Amino acid sequence: MASTRTATPKAPVPGSTGTQPSAGSPPARGTEALDGTRRAAADAAVERAAQAARAFRELDQEQVDRIVEAMVRAGVRAATELARLAVEETGFGVFEDKVVKNFVATEFLHDYLRGKKSVGVVEEDVERNIVRVAEPIGVVLAITPVTNPTSTVLYKAIVAAKTRNAIVFRPSPFATRCCERSVEILREAAEKAGMPPGALQVLPDPEHRVTHYLFTHPQVDFIWVTGGQKIVALANAAGKPGLSVGPGNAPVYLHRTADVKGAVVDILISKTFDASVICPAEQTCIIDDEIYDETIAEFERMGAHLLTPAEEELLATFAFGDGDRANLAALGQLAPELARRAGFRVAPATKVLLAPLPADLTELGRHPLVQEKLMPVLGVVRARDERHAIDTAVLVTEHGGLGHTSAIYARDDAVVDAYSRAVRTGRILVNAPTAVGALGGVYNNLTPTFSLGCGTWGGSSTTENVNYLQLLNLKTVSRRRTPPQWFRVPSNTYFNAGALENLRDVETDSAVIVTDGPSEDRGVAALVRSTLRAPHVQVFSDVAPEPDEATIRRGVELLQRVRPDLVVAVGGGSVIDAAKAMRLFHEHPELRLADLTLPFLDPRKRVVEYPQDAHTVQLVALPTTSGTGSEVSPAAVVTVDGRKETLVDYGLVPDLAIVDPMLTLSLPDAVTLDSGVDALTHALEAVVSVFASPYTDAFCVQAARLIFEALPRVHADPGDLEARTDMANAATLAGLAFSNAFVGTNHALAHAVGARFHLAHGRANGVFLPHVLAYNAALPSKFMPAPGYSAYVAPEKYAQLGRVIFGGRGAEESRRRLFQAVDDLLDKLGMPRTLQDAGVGEQEFLAALPDLAMTAFQDLSNRTNPRMPLVQEITDLLRQGYYGSDGAAP
């Protein structure tokens, strides 16, 4: 987002401009006297914090963890709101990336802190007879930067609470509202959970003498600084214990053995992350001569722009015209806007500006672009050999990056070891992007943090990802971590005509059939009831499409009265989803839907834990539609306050799935088509998911092949049992695929639109499917950070699927045939091709568009889409879904 400031204030190049003077104000000097009002306000805040710290010290581990849990949940819920406020107030950075930062500062930090002891005895070494006891520090003064104005506050506040410290924040003058709102949200949740009042405060007064006064305040016990060199120096000179960070100027070395395509995507993920205002981002890319031309070509292919000498001079003059000071107007801007401000133009889709730098080390050391660039500008150097490359990396770190972060891409361990020995940085990332990787918990097992120690090299007391005080310089070599994947299915699945007979073998004394009105009217529920051997059977038929919490609660009340040992879900996805939720809340009435639907970035690190104990009630799923795959999936979609929320956990998967196509014969044609298109969408999204695997790919291919062939036959002849059988099996196969690979942006759009305009889910999926296919097959504007998904392969995956089903001589032709087949199928089935065709009024759509875009953006389905959907791109897709291919009103 472009800055709204009219002036172009200057800030020191290194670091994050933590408490820089506002434009035009004179620099503060030392500890000049405060006026009485300001001094009284500061004294009162510190006195409240000191009292709170004494009360905090009396809490036990359980009480502390309850407070931390409340803060984390509040922060997770507010992640989007705070990201939006940060961009609006500071005028730079990328909203979507700031959302991710806020999740790392809450969800990922919580995952790391979960179960760790921080009160009393925290470690016992029986063999050496040593006991370690944790005591809080007291009152912490926290300086926070303009670059990460909400994530740093979330992170520091939660860490302070975990260690029973009171914390007083002093934000950057350019980000006070961000800090105040973050603290307000956390404080309300924390104090309700038992945090002593006064333990979490912010002093927003922009007068720098307030900060300098607090640095020497007798009741401030600890200073924790994230900011520029000037504020760090002032804090260090205060004579108090503290933690500070140093500037980042991360070099990255691409050795000749590197995976060039994967490395380029990683670096673009990192260098475009929040418009590169995060200090560990790559600054200079050193490339072996053997792969230099190939790498530059790949950068350009993926959206980078190689600067001409004239453009490079314009940029250097604009960004660093004062030599050692950076122009604030250059920071945190997207590449096209940065170029415009510097006096030249690049393509609107440009991600990063590549600046060729001299290979001669003497010349390189004098170049203005060898320093930290908090903007999407990446220096590139052609290395003669390994020694020259390593020497270049060492030189880069000595220009404002000592102790911070560096990276290397190589398959040669000897080179990795030589590089690690030479560079003096606290973090050395191997085959991983630095901006996201250095924060920890995503690409590696580093501690999640927003405070990166730089050791004595960078003026810090630790080289760690800050959590506890350290007195050692520890160099950590962190290799990329690709988490193991899984393929989980129900214990038993019976299929094909007559499969219903297997229900007779289920031992039960008391059963409840969960269904809907249409299934009961068609006699399906009665047929199932006659097949059960249970002497006591009750029917719950209140489930309507898009079941809400009230429906779930009524079903739970019935289960509580009947106390069955078996629940049989008979119906479409809404029925089976409702039955999953009913069993969950019947077995665990203490659970709250609001907690279980808490958003998350990574399902393995989410804040909320689902019960993992054995079920007391067996769940059997009998789908009467061929589409949702709910009979084998770990998800249940429930409508809450007009919004679709998703419960996701493998504990929700039915114990037994019976897929009998006979149950689908009497379905209305519209339901058959909607569910069939839903199944096709499952297959086409799961095949390109960032969690896709050879296991899920196999199911996607077979499911799609069956659907393309069988769905038109069922449409033409609803009584075609062979085609019904193929569709039933295809839907379950697609369900098995997305149950392990998950879906993507197509479902996020369909969830938002379907809930708002009451459209059938499959119909909404069909409207967006051609547009999302084209979107994912195009060059991404932002890549999805995913350790198991490095090179962007979605276009190739579509081509592979198209080749298997429809042939084609090359990837482009096979992909075109697949996309054309989707269009032809939708037309042949008479599905609406736009939301307008589906009956949505234009004014109603346009009025809802901003909310729809944000709802779709926050949908969990986006987490596994192959490219990261930006809010503007989601808006464009919504418009395409309404108006047609170009998204423009006629």
N, C-alpha and C positions, 0 to 999 in steps of 0.2 A: 504494500500500500504506500502511495506517495506521501511524503511528509507534508503536513499542513503549515509548517512554519515558514515565515517569509524571510527570516534572517538565516544566515548560514554560519552558526557558531562553530567553533573548533574544539576538538577534544584530543587528548593524547592518543596516539595510535594504539599502544598496547592496552589490553584489558577492556573493561565493559562500562566505562564512563560512570561508575557507581554514583558519586555525588559531585558531578561536575557543576561548576557555576552555571546558572542560567545565562542566556545570551545578554551580554552587555554589562553584567555585574562584575565588580572588581574582585580579584581573588582574596579569599579570606586568609588571615595571617594568624597562625598558631592558636592561642587560646585567648583572643581578645575578649574583653569583658562583655557579658550579656546585659541587656537591660533587665530591670527587676521582674517584669512580667514573664519574659521568656525563661529566665532562671527559675522562677517559681514553678512554671509549668513543667520544666525538665526535672526539677527536684521532686515534684509531686509524683510524676510518672515513675521515677526510679524508686521512690519510697514505696509506692504501691507494688512494684515488681519485687522489691526486697521482702515485703510482707508475704506476698504470694509464694515466693521461693521458700520461705520458712514453712509455710503450710504444705507446699508441694512435697517437701522432704518427708513428711509424715505419711504419705500415701504408699500403699504396697503395690506389688507388681500387677495384680489383677485390676486394681483401680487405675493404674497408669495405662495399662493396655486397653481398658474400656475407653479412656479419653482419646487415646491414639486412634482407635477404631472409629470413633465418632468423627474425629477430624478428617480421617482418610475418606470416609463415606461422603462427608460434606464436600470435600475437595473434588472427589470424583464427579459428584453430581454437578458441580459448578465449573467443571473443566472447560466447557464450551463458552459459558458466559465470561469467564475470566480471560480467556484467549481473545475474545472479541474486544473486551475493554482494553486489553494491552495494546492491540493494534490501533484502536481508535485514539488512545491517549498518546502513545509514543510516536505514531506516524511511520513506523517501519516494522519489518518482519512479515511473516506469513501466518495468517490466522490458523490454517489447518495444522501447521507445524507447532504452533503454540498450544493447540489442543493436545497434541502428542506429548509435548513437554510437561503439561500439567498432569497427564496420566502417569508419566514416568515419576514425577515428583510426589505422587500419591499412591497409585496402584503398585508400581514397581518397587517403590520404597517400602510400602507396607509388606509386600511379598518378602523383601529382604529382612525386615524387622520382625516378621511374624515368628513368635516363639522364642525370640532372643531375650535373655534376662538382662535387665538394666537396673534392678533394685536389689540391694542387699548382696547376698552371696550369689555371684554369677558364674563362678568356676571353682571346681574342686579337683585338685590333683592328688589322688589318694596315695599314689606311689611316692611322691615327693612331700606329701603332707602340707600342701599349700592351699590356702583358700583365698580367693580374690573377692573383694567386697566393693560394690559400686556406690559412690556417693556423688550427688549433683554438684555442679560448680556454684550455682547461685543465680546471679543476674547476668544475662547475656545481652550485649548490645550488638545488633545485627545490621550491617550495611548491605543494601541490596541494589542491584544495577538496573539501568534502563533497558538493557538488552533482554533480560529474562525477568521481567518485573513481577510476574505472578508465580511462575514455577519455583523460583528461588525462595519466595516467601512461603509457599506451601511446604517445600522441602525443609527449610530451616525451622519452621514452626513445629512440624511433626517430629523432627529429630529432637528439638528442645523438650517437647512434651514427653517423648520416650525416655529422656534422661532426667526428667523432673526439674528442668531449669525454667525460670521465668525469662522471657525474651522481649526486648523492646526493639522495634524496627525503625530504622532511619532510611527511607527510600530515596532513590534519585528524585530530584525536583521535577523531572520530566515524567515521573510515573507514580505520583502520590496517590491518585485515585485508584490505580490498580492495587497498590499495597493496602490501602484502607479497606477496599472491598474484600480482598482476600482474607485479611485479618478479621473483618466483621463476620464473614461466613464461618471461618474456623473457630473463632471465639464463641459464637453462639452455640455451635455444636459441642465444643469442648466443655464449656461451663455447665451445660445441661448434663453432661456426663460426669461432672465432678471436679473439673479443673478449678483451682482457686482463682477467684476474681483478681485481675491485675497481672496474671501470669503471661498474658498475651496482649501486647499493646503496640501502637504505632504512634510516632511523633512526626506528623507530616510537615511541620514548619520548614520552609525551604532555606531558612537562614543557616549558613554553614557553621557559624559560631556555636550554634546549638550542638552540632556534632562534635566539634572540637572541645566544648565544655564537657560533654558526656565522656569523651575519651579519658579524661582524668578524674571523673567523678568517683568519690571514695566508695560508693555503693555499687558501682559497676564492676563485676568480677572478671569479665571475659569479653573480648572484642572479636567478632567474627565478620570479616570483611570480604565481600565480593564486589570488586570495583576496579577503577583504574589505578595506575601507579602512584598518583599523587595521594589519594586517600589511603592506599596501603602504607605508604611511607609515613603519613601522619599517624596512622594507627600504631605502626610499629614503634614510633617515637614516643608513644604515650607511656611506655614502661609497664603495660599490663599484659598478662597472658592473653594469647589470642591465636586465631587462625586467619591466614590471609591467602589469597590466590595470586598467581602471577599471570602475566600476559601469555597468550598462546600464539605460536607461529609455526604450526605443524607442517613439517615436510613429509611427503609421501614418496617412497621409492618404488617404481615399477621395474622389477628385475626382468630380464629377458625370459625367465621361466614363468612369468605371471600369466594368469588367465585374463587377457586384455579386455574382453567383452565384460566379464564379471567385474573387473576392477573399475572400468569406466562407469558402469551403472552405480557401483558403490560410491565412487567419488562424487558423481552427480547427485545421488541421494543426499550425501553429506554436505556438499558445498552449496546446494540449494535449500538445505534445511533451515527454515526460518530466515531465508535470505542471507545466510552465512553470518548472522550476528552472534553466533555461539562460538566461544573462543577456541574449542578444540578442533574446529573445522580445518580441513586441508588448506594450506596457503601456497605451497610451492610443490609441484609435481615433477619429480626427477625421473627421467625415462631413459632406459638403456638405448643406445644408438640402434641396436638391431631391431627394436620394436617401436622406435619413435614415430616414424611415419604412419605405421599401422594404428598406433594409439591415437595420434592426432586425428586421423581420418575417422576413427570410431567415435571420438569425442564429437566431431562435427556431425557425424551421422545421427548421434543421439541428442543433438540440439545445442551443442556449444558453438561459440563463434570465435574464430582465431583473429585476434586484433592485428591490424596493419601497424607498421611503425608510427604512422601519423595518429591513428586511433589510440595507440598505447600512450603516446606523449600527451594527448588531450586528457586521457583518463588519469594519468599520473599527476598532471598539473591540477586537475579538478579535485582529486581525492587527497593529494598530499602536497599541495602547493606550498605549504609552510615547512616542508621537510620532515620535521618530527611530529607534526600534528595532523590529525585526520579531520577532514571536513565532515561535520555531522550530517550534512545534506547528502553525503555519499553513502552513509551507513544504512544497511538493512533495506536497500531498494532492490526490486527485481531487475534483472539484467537489462531489459529494454529501457526501463525508466532511468537506470544509472547511466546508460549510454547517452540517452537524450540529454540528461543534465550535464554530461561531460562535453556535449557538442557534436555528437555523431549519432547515427541510427543503426539499429540491427533489427533482424526479423522479430516480430512480436512473440514468437514461440521460443526465443533464445533463452537457454537456462543459465549458462555460465559464459563469462568472457575469459578467453585464454590469452595470457600475456607471455609471449616468448621472451625469456630472460637470457642474459649472456652465460655461456658455459665457463668462461674464465672467472675464477673465484674472486680475483681482485675487482674486476668490473661488476660482478654480481653483488659484492658487498656494498658497492656505491649506488646500486640501482634503487630508486624509491619504492618499487613494487616487491622488494625482497622482504619487506616487513609484514606484520599482521594486517590483513585486509578484511574487515568486518563487512564484507559485501561479496556478491557472487563473482569475484575475480580470482582466477587461479593462475599463478605463475607456472611456466613450463620450462624445464631445462633439459637439453640433450646431454646425456652422460656418455663419456668416452668408454668407461669401463666401471667395474664394481667399486674400485678404490675412489675414483673420481665422484661417483654417485654418493658414496658414503661421506666423503669429505664435503660435498655440497650440502648434504642433509645437516651435517654438523654446523656448517656456516649459517644455514638458515635458522637453526635453533639459537645460535648466538646473537641473532638480530631480533631479540625480543621474545624468544620462545624457550629459554632454558628451563628445564624441569617439567615442562608441561606435557605435550603429547607429540608422538610421531607415529608413522605407519610404514609398513612395507608389504608389498604384494610379491610373493615368490613361492615357488615349489621346492626351492633348494634350502634345506635347513642350515647348511653351512653359511650361506649368505645372511639368513635371518639372524644367526648367532653373531656374525661379525658386525652387522648393523646394530644389534642390540647392545653390544659391548661399546660401540663408538658413540652413539648419541646419548646425551645427558638429558633424558626426559623420564618423567615418572611413569608414563604409560607408553608402551610400544605395541601398537596393534598390528596383528599379523592377518593379512587377507580380510580386513574389515574396515568399514568407513569410520572416520574419527569422530565426526560431530555426534552421531548417534552412539557409536561404539564406546567412546570415552565416558559417556554418561552411565554406562553399566547396565547389565541385566537384559540387554536386547541381543547383541551379537556375541556376548561373552558372559563370564560370571563375575565381572568387576562389580563392586558395590555401587548400587544406584546413587547418584549424587548430582548436585549442582554446585559443588565446591571442590575444585580440582587442585589438590596440593601440588606445589612445584619444588618441594625440598629446599635445601639451602641454596641450590643453584638459582632458584627463582625467588628467594626471600621468604620461603614458607618453612614451617616446622615439620612438614611431612610431605612425602610424595604420594600419599594414598588418595584414593577417592574418599574425601573427608567423611569420617564418621566418628572416630575416636582420635584423641591426641596421640601423635607419634613423635618420637625423638630420633628416629632413624631415617636415613634416605634409602628407601626400598625401591628398587627398580622392578617393575612387574612386566613380564612379557606375556601378553594375553593373546592366545590364538583364537581364531574364529570358532564359534560354537554353532553347530547346526543341530538343533534338538531332534531327538528320535521321533519318528512318526508312528502312527498306529492304524490298525484297521479292526474296528470292533463291530460286531453284529449281534442280533438276538441269538439266544441259545438254540432255538428251533424255528424254522420257517417252512410251512407246508404250502404248496402251490398247485395250480392247474385245477380243472373242473373236478368237483367232488371233494376238494380239500376240506370242506366244512366238516366232513365226517370225522376228521381227526379231533374235533371238539368233544366227541363222545368219550375219548380216552382221558380227558382231563378230570382228575378226581376233585370233587368239590361237594361240600355240604350246603353251602349257602352262596348264591351268586347274585350279582347286580349287573344287569345289561344297561349300558349307557348308549343312547342313540339319539336320533332326532325325529321330528314329526314325520317328514317324508319317508324315512326308512320304516317307521312304524306303519304308516299308511300303506306302503307297498308290501307289507307282510314279511319283510326281512327279519325284523325283531322277533316275530312269532316263530319263524323258521329256526332261528338260532335258539330260541327258548325250548323248542321241541327237541333240539339236538342235545341240549345239556342234560346230564344225568343228576343234576342237583335237585334235591327234594324241595328246596326253598329258593325261589327266583323272584326278584323284583326288577322292574323296568324304570329307568330314569330317561325320559324322552324329551326333556326340556332344552336340549342343546340346540342353539340356533347358529347360523353362520357367524363367524367372528365372535366366539363366546367371550363373555365378559366375566369379571370377578364375581359378580352376584350369582351368575349361573354356577360357577365353580363352587361357591360356598353352599348353594342349595344342594348340589350333589354331595358335598362333603357331609352335610347334615344327614342325608340319607344313609351314607356309608357308616356314620357314627351310630345311627339307630340300628341298622341291620347287622353290622359287624361281619361282612362277608369274608370268605377266604378267596374269592375269585371275582374280578371285574372283567366283563367282556365288553369291549368298545366296538360297536357295529355302526359304521357310517363312513363319512368322508374325513378329511383331515381335521376339521373343526371338532368332530366328535371324538376322535382318537386323542387329539391334543387336550381336550377338556378332561377326558378320562385319566390321562397322565397326571394332570394337575390335581385332579380329585384324589387320586391315590396318594400323591405326595403330601397333600395337606391333611389327608385322613391319617396317614401314618405319623406325620409330624405336625400337629396342630400349632406348635409354637412358632412355626415359620411364618414370615410375612412376604406377601407378593412383592411389595416395594423393595425389599432387600434382595430377593432372588433375581429381580430384573435390573439390578444396578449395572450400569454400563461398564464395559471393560475393553482393554486394548488387546490383551492376550489371554485366552481362556485358561492358560496354565498359571497365570499370575493374578487372576482376578481377586478382588477383595472378599467376595462372598463365597463360602464353602457350602456345597450341598451335602445332605446326609449320605454316608457311604455304607450304612449298615444294611443287613439283608432285609428284603421286603417281607412283610407279614401278609400281604395280599398279592396274589398272582394276577398279572394283567395280560389278557389275550386281546390282540387287535385283529379285527376282521374288516378290512377296507371294502366299502361298497363303491368306491370310485377308483379310477386308475390314474393317479396323479401326484398326490401329496407326498407319498413315501413315509408318512408319519408312522406307519406300522413298524418301521425299522429304525426310525431316527431318534436322536437324543433331544429333540427340540419340541417345544409346545408353545404355540403362539396364542396369546390371550390379549383381548382388547381392554385397555385400562384408560378411562377418561377420553375415549375416542381415539386413542393411539395404540397401535399394535406393539406389544412388548413380548419379548421372546425369553422363555425359560430354556436353558441349555445345560444338560448334564447327562452323562451316560446312565445315571441311575433312573432316568425317565424312560429309557428304552423298554418297550413291552417284553415280557418274558417269552411270549409265543406270538408269532405272526401267522395267520391263515389267510392266504391270498387265493380266493376262489372266484374265478371270473363269472360264475353263475350268479353271484350277488350283484353283478353290474349290468345284467341284461335289461333290466327294466328302467335303467337310468334315463332321464330326459336327455335329449341330444345336447342341449346347452351345457349341462353339467359334464357330460362326457367330453365335450370339446375343451371346456375350460380346464378340467383336470388333466387332460392329455397334453395341452400346451404347457401347463405347469410342470409336468414330468419332463418334457423336452427342455424347458428352461433349467431344471435341475441338472440335467446331463451336460448342457452346454456351458453352464457356469462352473460346475465342479471340475470339468476337464481343464480349465485354465486357472483354477484357484491356486493361491500361493501354497496351499496344503495338499495339492494334487500329488498323487503317487502312481506308480505302475499298477497298484491294486485298484485304485479308484478309476484310473483311466480305462481299464478293461471293462468295468461296469458301465461307464459313460458311453463307450463306443457301442456296446451291445444294446443298451437302452435306446440310444438315439436311432440306431439302425431299425430296431423294431417299431419305434414310434412313427418314423417317416413312412414306413410301409403299411402299418396296421391302422393308424388313426383315420386316414381317409376311408378305409374299408368299413370301419365301424360307423363312420358318419353316413356312408351310403347305405349300409345295411346293419342297423342296430342289433339284429339277431345273429350276426356272424360270430359264432362262438370261438372259432379259431382266432379271428382278429381280436376279440375281447380277451382271449387268453394271452395273446402276445402283448396287448396293452397292459394287462394286469401285471405280467412279469416285468415289462419294461419299467413301469412305475416303481416297482419295488427295487429293481436293479438301480435305477436312478436314485432312489432313496438311500440305498446302501452307499452309493458314491458320495452324495452330499452329506451323509451322516458322518463321514470321515474327512472329506475335503472341504465341506461347507460351500456356501454359494457366494454371491457377490452383489454388485451394484444394481443389477436388474431387479433382484428381490427387494433391495432397499427402496427403490423407486416404487415398486408394486405395493409394498407394505404401506408407504406413505399415501399414495394415491387411492389405494383400495379402501383404507380406513376413512379417508376424508370424503370420498364421493360414493362409498358403498358399492364399489365395483368388485365383481368376483376376482379372486386372486389370480387365477390362471388367465383371465381376460386382461387384467392389468399387466401381467407378465408379457403377454403376447404383443401388447401395444409397444412396449419398450425393447423387446428382444432384438429386432434388427438394428436399432440404434446403438444398443450396448455392445453388440457384436462388432460393429464398425468402430466404436469408441475403444474397445479393448484391443482391436487389431491395429490401431494407429499408434504413432509414436507418442508415448506418455509425456505429459507436461511435468508430472511428478511420479516417481517410482514408489512403490509400496515397500517400506523397510521390512524385509523378511529374510532371516538368516538362511532358510532353506531354499530361497528363490533369488538367485543372484542375477544372472543374465535374464533379459526380458524375452520370454519364450511364448507368450500368448498367441502371437500370429502363427508361429510354427505349430502350436498345439491345434489350432483351428484347422490348419492345412492338413495335419496328420489325420484328424477325424474326418475331414472331407474326402481325403484320398481313400480311406478305408471304405467309406460308404458310397461315394459317388465317383471315385477315380480322379483322373486329371494328371497331366504330364509333369507339372511343376507345382511348387507350393502355392503360388499366386492363383493358378487355375483351380486347384483343389479347394482353396479357401473360398474363391468366388462361387464355386459350385455349391458349397455348403451354405453360404449366405443366401444364394438364390433359391436353394431348396427350402429354406426357412420362409422366405417371402412367398414362394409358390404354395407352400402348405397352408400358411395363414389365409391366403386368398381362397384356396380351394375349400377351406373349412368355413369361409364366410365370417372370419373373426374381424372385429373392428380394428382398423389400422391406426386410428388416432383416438385420443380421449374425446375429441369432438364427435367422432363417429359413435363413441360409446355413450353419448348423451350428456356429457359435461358441458355446461354453459361457459362461454368465453369469459364473461365478467366474473363469474364464480371462480374460474380457474386462475385468472390473473390476480384476483384478490387474495387467493390462497397461496400463490406461488412462493413468496418468501418463506412462509411457514413450512410448506411442502419441502422446499430445498433443505431447510435446516433439519426437519424431521428425517428426511432421507439420509442426510449427511451423518446423523447420529446413529443410524441403524447399524446393528452389529454385523449385518451381512457385508458391509463395506470392508470389514477388517481383513477379508480373504480375497478381495478382488485383486486381480494382477496389477492394476495401476491404481495409484491413490487418487480417489475422486475429490477434486476441489469443489467448494460450494458453488462457484460459478459454473463449473462443468456440469454439476448436478442440475443447476438451473437450466443450462442449455439442453440437457437431455430431457428435462421435463417439458420444455417448450417444443422440442422435436416430437415428443410423445403427443403433444396437443395439436400442433400445426402440421406436422409432417417432417420430411427429411431435413430441411434447413432450419426448422424451428422459428421461421418468420411468419408473422401474420400475413394472410393474403391481402 
